[in-house]
């Protein structure tokens, strides 16, 4: 008899964070430092984060892609972001990203593929076939969130462009508009923001293009209208507001590898055995409903590949993961 075992990252619906908890992160973090002395995050001016009811509902089918821990609060996901196109402060995107115009939205596809050209978002994403996926995200600064995304697997979308045998990598580009994205007026990074994957990484079933979060359309600060989600890699690999896809034969440049190659490698896999030059990656602070105003952030040991080793370790078999970090 064939016995099917669920993957290690599967969880039950009862483990999902209540939406009321998801909407309360700023107050939580402010209380942590005052009440416990725990240096949770750098404090900046509070962003006025709209509640989920502000955004259009999205309906996705339930999937097996879940994790054991509960979801992060809404304000953590939508009010504490890295999106340098709107500023380097963690709450700058929530304050400033309303300037981004996301409708209409086009994506240019080029490079080593048969079906290249410029495509409207509606031509890329079948909004009648969306999926709900709950993934753990880990930031390189040693904190993590569990986030419920809505979107579609990346691989089948890329296959529609018929990449040829020379397509060994795929590169992604973020919108670059000084008027809509004020952070791009300063040379913090080499704009436009870009990321890249090997084709086998991109085709892995875990790779995901998100158009929503918590059953709602993506807020601008989270990468609306289209962003990449790669749960076994650090969060900065999940490029936001995608306007370009390029199939390439050679390994492409990535923004953080160009900016600080000693700290940020091409692969960006979560690996607790590799020290970041400025902090340990062996454990992480978890933002979730258990994080109360009077309690410290929960800590957990960082798992190899962020807990997704069963699904992705084979992609890197035989590689020196200290050298190819």
N, C-alpha and C positions, 0 to 999 in steps of 0.2 A: 504494500500500500504506500502511495506517495503522500508524505506529510509535508505540507507547505509551512515554512516558518516565516513569520513577518520579519522584515529587516529590523536591526537594532534601533533605528531612529523612528519606528512606528510608535504611536501613542493613541490613547483613547480620547474621545471628545471631552470627557470629564477633566482632562489635564489642561485644557485651554484656559488661558487667563480670562476672567470676566472683563467685558468691555469697559465697565466702570473703573476697573483698576488700570486698564490700558490708557485711560485719559488723564493720568494724575502724576506724571513723572517729574515735572519741574518742582512741585511742592515736596515730593519725596526727596529729591536730591538736595534741595535747600535745607530741609530738616535734618538730613543726615549729618552734614557738616556741623550744624549748630548743636545738635543733641549728642552726637557721639564723637566728634572730633575726627571722623573718618574722612580723609581727603578723597572724596569720590570723583569729582570732575572739576576742572577749572570753571569758575563761575563767571558768567557774563550777564548782560542785561536780559531780563526775561522776555522771551518771544511771546507774542500773542498768537497762540496756536488754535486754529479753528477746530471744532469738534468734528467727529466723523459724519454727523448729520449734514454738514455743509457740502459733502461730496456725493456725487451720483452713485447709487448702489450698483454693484456688479454681481452677477450670479455665476458661480463656478461650481463644477462638479467636485465632490469630495474625492480625495485621493489617499493613497497610502503614505504620502510624503509628510510625515509628522515626526515630532521629537518628544521626549519624555517630559521636558520641563514646560511650565506654562508660559504664555505669551507675555511680552513686555507691554507696559502701559502705552496707550495711544500717544501721549505727549512725549514719551521717550523716542518713539519711532518718528514722529512728525515734528518734534521740537528740538532735537539734539542731533544734528547732521553734519557730515562733511560734504560740502558742495561749494568748492572754492570759487566757482563762477559767481557766487553771491556773497563772498566774504570768507575769511578764515576763521571767524568765530563760530562756535558750534550752534548758536541760535541765529546767526546771520541769515541762513537760508529761509527759516520760518518767517523772518521779518521782511525779507526782500524778494523772495521768489515769486511773489504775486505779479511781478513785472513780466514774467515769462508767458508768452502767447503759445498755447499748445494745440490750438485748433484754428486752421488746418495744420497738419504735421506731415512732412515727407521724410523718407529715408532713402539716401543714395546708396546703391549697391554697385560695387565695381571690382575689378581684379580678375582672378582666375576662376571664372564661372561663365556659364552659357547665358543665363538669364539675368543680365545686368541692366541697370537703369535706375530711375527714380520712382519710388512707390509711395502712395499715400498710406498712412497708418492703417486705414480700413482694409487695404489690400494685403497687408502683412498679417494682421491679427484677425482671426475669426472670433468675434465677440460673442458668438453663439456657442462656442466650444471651450470656454474658459475653464480653468482648473483652480481649485483652492489647494495651496500647498503651505505647510507650516515648516519653516526652516530655522535653524539656529544660525545667527550671524555673529562673527567675532571680529572685533576691531583690533588692530595691531597695538593700541594703547592698553590692552589687557582688560577689556570689558566685553560683554556679550549680551545679545537680546535674542529672544525667539519671536519671529515675525510671521504673521499669516498673510501670504501673498496671494494675488489673483493674477493669472496669466496663462502662458502656454509654454510647452517645452521648446527649447531653442533649436535642437537638432532638426526636427521636421521642417521648421521654418527655413533654416539654412539650406536644406536639401532641395527646396523648391527653386533655388537659384542655380541648381545643377553645377556645383563646383567641380572643376576638372581635376585630373591626376596631379597637377602642379600645386594645387591648393593644400598646403601643409599647415597653414595657419589662417586665422581670421582676426582682423583688427576692427575695433569699434571706435567711433568718434562721437563726442558730445557736441551739442550746438555751441557755437562761438559767436556771440552777438553782444557787442559792448553796450548797446542801448538797453537791451533786455536783461543782460547779465553783468551788473556793474563790477563784479570782481575781476572780470577779464580786462579791465582797464589797467591793471597792475601786473607786472611780470612775476607773479607768484609761482606760476608754472609756465611751461612752454605750451601755449594754447594752439589749437584746441586740445582739450583733455582726450586722451586716447588709451585704450587698453587692448590686450590681445590674448588669444588662446591658441593652443594647438588644436587641430581639427578634431582629434579624438576626445579632447576635453570638451569642446563645444558640442559634440554629438552625444556625450554622456547623458543618460536620462535625468540626472539631477539638474543639469543646466537649464535655466529658466529665463524667459522674458516676462517681466511683470508689467502689468498695466493698472494694477490696483493693490490695495492693502486693506485688511480687515473688512472685506466685502464692499469696499468703496473705491471709486476712481482714485488713482495716485494723487496726493497733493504735490504741488510743484516742487517743494523742497525735497521730496523723496524721489525725484527723477522723472516726473511726468513729461510726456505721456508714456514713455517706454524706457525701461531700464533692465539691465542684466542682473541676474541673481545666481551666484555660485557659492553654495553653502559650505563647501569644503575649503574655500579660500578666504583670505582676509577681506573685510568689507570694502576696502578701497578698490578692489578688483571689480566690484559690481557697478559698472559705469552707468551714469544717469543720462536722461534726455538724449537718447541716441538718434543721431541724424545721418550716420554713415557706417557702412559695413564694407570691408575690403578683404577679399580672399587673396592670400599671399603665399609665395613659395618660400620666402625667407622669414625668419622670426621678426616680428614687427617691434617697433619701439612702443614702450608704455610710459605714461607720464611720470609716474613715481620712480621708475627705474632710471629715466633720464635725469630726474631732479636729484636723486640721492641713491646712486647705484650700490653703495656700501650697505644701505639699509633695506632697499626694496628690490628684490629680484624679479625676474620675469614670471616665475610660477606663483609666488605668493601663497603657497599652500600653508595651512595651519599646521605647524610642527612645534610642539612644546619642547623638543630637544634642541632647537636652534634658538640661541639667545638673540634678541634684538640688541643692537649696540647700546641702546639707552634704557632698556628695562627687560625684566624676565617675562617669558611667555609661558611659563609652566603652569600658571593658574590664571583665573579670570574672575572679574566681578560681574555678577548676573543681575540684570535689571528685570524684575518680574513682580507679580502681585505680592510676593512674600516680603518685598522691600518696604517696610513701614517707616513712618516718620520718625519713630524712636528706635529703629533698629538699623544695624549696619547692612550694607549690601551683602547678599549671600556670595560666597566664593565657591568655586569648583575647580577641580584639576582640569587643565586643558587637554582635550583628547586629540590624538593624531588625526589629521584631516577633519578636525572639528566634530569627530564622532561618525564620519561618513566613510571610514576606511573600507567597510565591506563593499561599498559601491565604487570606490575610486582608486584604491591602493594599486590595483593592477595597471593603472595608467602609468605608474612611475616605477614599475618593477625593474630592478637593476640599476636605477639611477642613484647617484650620491645626492641625497636630499639636504646635505649641508652645503654642498657646492651649488646645486641647483635649487636655491631657496625661493 
